[in-house]
Amino acid sequence: MSKIPEFAPGTVSKILWHFTGGPSWNEKERKQSTSPKPAAEAYKSLRSILQSQELRLGAYTEIVRVVIPEQRGFNRETGQVEVRRNVPATISAAPVCCLSDIPAARLGYHAYRYGKFAIGFHRSAAVWHGFNPVFYSLEHTGVVRSIYDGFSQLEIVDPSAIISAVDEIQQAVIDVEDKVEIDVGFQLLDIEAEAGSLSDTVSAARETLREFVAFVKTFQDDEFATIYCEREWRALKPYKFSYDDLAMIVVPRSVGKRKYFSDFVEEIAPRLKLPRTVPIVPWEDLVEH
C-alpha cells in the first residue's frame, strides 16, 4: 500500500474560516439573502468578535427544507381524499455558530457572497470545541425525507393521552368501588409511571433529532456553486476562543475610500493586544495577487 502524502489535498484546509460579511437573514423567505453585508458592517462584526473572543450562535433558526413526493389528505369541503405531489415542508433546527473549510486559494470565490473580512481558526482548535462538518443534501432526497418522517412520527406520540386515560379509569373505579371489590391501584400507578417515562423519552428523542438536524443543510439543484461549495462546519454552543486559536485575520486594504487594513493594524490590533504570532493579512495579498 502506498504511503499517504503528508501534504493536504487542495480541497482541505487546516484553517476554518468565519466570514463576518455573510448575508443577512430574509425572514419572509426564511433563508439567507444573496448579497453580503456592507463592508462597514462586516468590519464592525470582525472587531466585535475579536474583542469579545466569542463566536455567538446565529440569531435565526436554521431551516432544513424537504420535498415530499406524495402527501394524502382529507378535504372536508369535498369529502374526498386528495393527493398533493412535491409538497414543500420544513424542519426547524437548533441555533448554531458556523465556520467554513475553504482552502486559501478558494477564498476569492466566496467573497461575492460573504465579503472580504475573515477570521481563520486552527482546525484542531475548532474540532476540540465541537465543530463538525455539515451533512449536505438536496431537498428532494430520500434521506432528508426519512428525517422529516422521524419528526412527524414523534409529533404523533402523545403520552399525555395515556395519563388522561389512567385518570378516567381511576375515577371510574372510585365510582364503583363501593359496589364491586376491585383493586387496580398499583397497576394504574405502573401505567402512569411508564407513560411519564415514555414522555421523557419522546422529549429527549425530539431534542436529539433537532440537534442532529442542526448539522444538516439542504440545497436546491441550482445551488451546487453556492450553498453546496461552502463546506460548512457547525457547533451547537458559542465558541469562546483564545488568541492562540487564531490562525489568520484577513482584512481588505480598502473598500471604496475607506482604508480598512491600515486602520486595523495601526489602531485595532494594538487596542485588542493581538499577539504578533497571529498573522494579519491584506485580502488583496492573500487572494488577489
C-alpha positions in Angstrom: 0.0 0.0 0.0 1.4 3.4 -1.0 2.1 5.9 1.8 -0.4 8.7 2.3 1.2 12.0 1.3 1.9 14.4 4.2 0.6 17.5 2.4 -3.2 18.1 2.3 -5.2 17.9 -0.9 -6.3 21.2 -2.4 -9.8 20.7 -1.2 -9.0 20.5 2.5 -7.7 23.3 4.8 -6.1 23.3 8.2 -7.8 26.7 8.7 -11.5 27.0 9.2 -12.9 30.4 8.3 -15.5 32.7 9.7 -16.6 35.4 7.2 -18.1 38.4 9.1 -19.8 39.8 6.0 -22.2 36.9 5.4 -25.6 37.7 4.0 -28.4 38.7 6.3 -31.5 36.5 7.1 -34.5 37.0 4.9 -37.4 36.2 7.3 -40.0 36.4 4.6 -38.4 33.6 2.5 -36.8 32.0 5.6 -33.4 31.8 4.0 -30.2 33.9 3.7 -30.1 36.8 1.2 -27.8 36.5 -1.8 -25.6 39.6 -1.1 -23.1 40.2 1.6 -23.4 42.8 4.3 -21.9 46.3 3.6 -18.1 46.4 4.3 -18.5 48.8 7.3 -20.9 46.4 8.9 -18.6 43.4 8.3 -15.7 45.3 9.7 -17.7 46.2 12.8 -18.6 42.5 13.3 -14.9 41.4 12.9 -13.8 43.9 15.6 -16.7 42.8 17.9 -15.9 39.1 17.6 -12.2 39.6 18.3 -12.9 41.9 21.2 -15.3 39.5 22.9 -13.3 36.5 21.8 -16.5 34.7 21.1 -18.4 33.4 18.1 -22.1 33.5 19.1 -24.9 31.3 18.0 -26.8 32.6 15.0 -29.7 35.0 15.6 -32.0 32.9 13.5 -33.0 29.2 13.5 -31.6 27.1 10.7 -34.2 25.6 8.4 -34.0 22.2 6.7 -36.1 22.1 3.6 -37.8 18.8 2.4 -39.8 18.0 -0.7 -42.5 15.3 0.0 -43.2 13.4 -3.3 -46.8 12.5 -2.4 -49.0 13.6 0.5 -52.5 12.4 1.1 -55.1 14.5 3.0 -58.8 14.6 3.6 -60.6 17.6 2.1 -63.6 18.3 4.5 -65.3 20.6 1.9 -65.4 18.0 -0.8 -65.4 14.9 1.4 -62.7 13.4 -0.8 -59.1 12.2 -0.1 -56.8 14.3 -2.1 -53.2 13.6 -3.2 -50.7 16.5 -3.3 -47.4 16.0 -5.1 -44.0 17.6 -4.4 -45.2 19.2 -1.3 -42.6 21.5 0.4 -42.0 21.1 4.1 -39.5 22.4 6.6 -37.8 21.3 9.8 -36.6 23.9 12.3 -33.2 23.1 13.8 -31.2 24.3 16.9 -29.3 27.5 16.5 -25.6 27.1 15.6 -22.4 29.0 15.0 -20.5 28.4 11.8 -17.1 28.1 10.2 -16.1 27.0 6.7 -13.4 24.7 5.4 -12.2 26.7 2.4 -8.6 26.5 1.2 -7.0 29.9 0.9 -6.8 29.6 -2.9 -10.6 29.3 -3.0 -11.4 32.2 -0.7 -11.8 34.7 -3.5 -14.8 32.8 -5.0 -16.7 33.2 -1.7 -16.2 36.9 -1.4 -19.1 37.8 -3.7 -21.4 36.2 -1.0 -19.5 36.6 2.2 -17.3 39.7 1.7 -13.6 40.1 2.3 -13.3 40.2 6.1 -12.5 36.8 7.7 -11.1 35.2 10.8 -9.3 32.0 10.4 -9.2 29.4 13.2 -6.9 26.5 13.6 -8.9 23.4 12.6 -7.6 21.5 15.6 -9.0 24.1 18.0 -12.3 24.1 16.3 -12.6 20.3 16.4 -11.7 20.4 20.1 -14.6 22.9 20.7 -17.1 20.6 19.0 -17.4 21.9 15.4 -18.4 19.2 13.0 -18.7 19.1 9.2 -22.3 19.7 7.9 -24.1 17.0 6.0 -25.4 18.4 2.7 -28.3 17.0 0.8 -30.6 18.0 -2.0 -34.1 18.9 -0.8 -35.9 16.0 -2.6 -33.7 13.1 -1.4 -35.0 10.1 0.5 -32.5 10.6 3.3 -33.9 14.0 4.2 -37.5 12.7 3.9 -36.6 10.0 6.4 -35.5 12.6 8.9 -38.8 14.5 8.3 -40.7 11.3 8.8 -38.9 10.7 12.1 -40.0 14.1 13.3 -43.6 13.5 12.1 -43.8 10.2 13.9 -42.5 11.7 17.2 -45.1 14.5 16.9 -47.9 11.9 16.7 -46.8 10.3 20.0 -48.8 11.8 22.9 -48.1 10.1 26.3 -50.4 12.7 28.0 -53.3 10.8 26.4 -52.3 7.7 28.4 -52.1 9.7 31.6 -55.6 11.2 30.9 -56.9 7.6 30.3 -55.5 6.5 33.6 -57.2 9.4 35.4 -60.5 8.4 33.8 -60.1 4.7 34.8 -59.2 5.8 38.4 -62.4 7.9 38.5 -64.5 5.0 37.2 -63.0 2.8 39.8 -63.9 5.2 42.6 -67.5 5.4 41.3 -68.0 1.6 41.6 -65.6 0.6 44.4 -68.3 0.6 47.0 -70.3 -1.8 44.9 -67.6 -4.1 43.5 -64.5 -5.3 45.1 -61.8 -4.1 42.7 -58.1 -3.2 43.2 -56.2 -1.9 40.3 -54.4 1.0 42.0 -50.9 -0.4 41.7 -51.4 -1.4 38.0 -52.6 2.1 37.2 -49.7 3.6 39.0 -47.4 1.4 36.9 -49.1 2.6 33.7 -48.8 6.2 34.8 -45.2 5.8 35.6 -44.5 4.2 32.2 -46.4 7.0 30.5 -44.2 9.5 32.3 -41.1 7.6 31.3 -42.3 7.5 27.7 -43.0 11.2 27.7 -39.4 11.9 28.8 -38.0 9.5 26.2 -40.0 11.2 23.4 -38.9 14.7 24.5 -35.3 13.6 24.6 -35.6 12.0 21.2 -37.1 15.2 19.7 -34.3 17.3 21.2 -31.6 14.9 20.0 -33.1 14.8 16.5 -33.4 18.6 16.5 -29.7 18.8 17.4 -28.8 16.4 14.7 -30.7 18.4 12.1 -28.6 21.4 13.1 -25.8 19.6 11.2 -27.9 19.1 8.1 -28.0 21.6 5.3 -30.3 21.2 2.3 -29.9 22.9 -1.1 -31.6 23.1 -4.5 -30.4 21.9 -7.8 -29.2 25.3 -8.8 -27.1 25.8 -5.6 -24.2 23.5 -6.2 -22.0 26.5 -6.9 -23.2 28.5 -3.9 -24.6 26.6 -0.9 -23.0 23.2 -1.6 -19.5 24.5 -2.0 -19.4 26.4 1.4 -18.1 23.3 3.2 -19.6 24.5 6.4 -18.8 23.3 9.9 -21.2 23.9 12.8 -21.2 23.9 16.6 -24.3 23.9 19.0 -22.6 26.1 21.6 -21.0 29.5 21.3 -17.2 29.4 20.6 -15.2 31.1 23.4 -11.8 31.2 21.8 -8.4 32.4 22.8 -6.0 34.3 20.5 -3.9 31.1 20.3 -6.8 29.5 18.4 -6.4 32.2 15.6 -4.6 31.1 12.5 -5.0 34.3 10.5 -7.0 37.5 10.2 -7.8 38.8 6.8 -8.9 42.4 6.1 -9.1 44.2 2.7 -6.7 47.2 2.2 -9.6 49.3 1.3 -13.2 49.3 0.1 -14.2 52.4 -1.7 -12.4 55.3 0.0 -12.1 53.7 3.4 -8.8 52.1 4.3 -9.6 49.1 6.5 -6.2 47.3 6.7 -4.1 50.2 7.9 -6.9 51.1 10.5 -6.9 47.6 11.8 -3.1 47.2 12.0 -2.4 50.6 13.5 -5.5 51.1 15.7 -7.5 48.0 16.4 -4.8 45.3 16.8 -2.8 47.2 19.4 -6.1 48.0 21.3 -7.0 44.3 21.3 -3.5 43.3 22.2 -3.3 40.8 19.5 -0.1 38.7 19.7 2.4 39.1 16.9 2.1 35.4 16.3 -1.4 36.0 14.7 -0.8 37.0 11.0 -2.9 39.9 9.8 -3.0 39.6 6.0 -4.4 42.0 3.4 -7.2 40.3 1.4 -5.5 41.5 -1.8 -2.2 39.9 -1.0 -3.7 36.6 0.1 -6.4 36.2 -2.7 -6.0 38.7 -5.4 -2.2 38.6 -6.1 
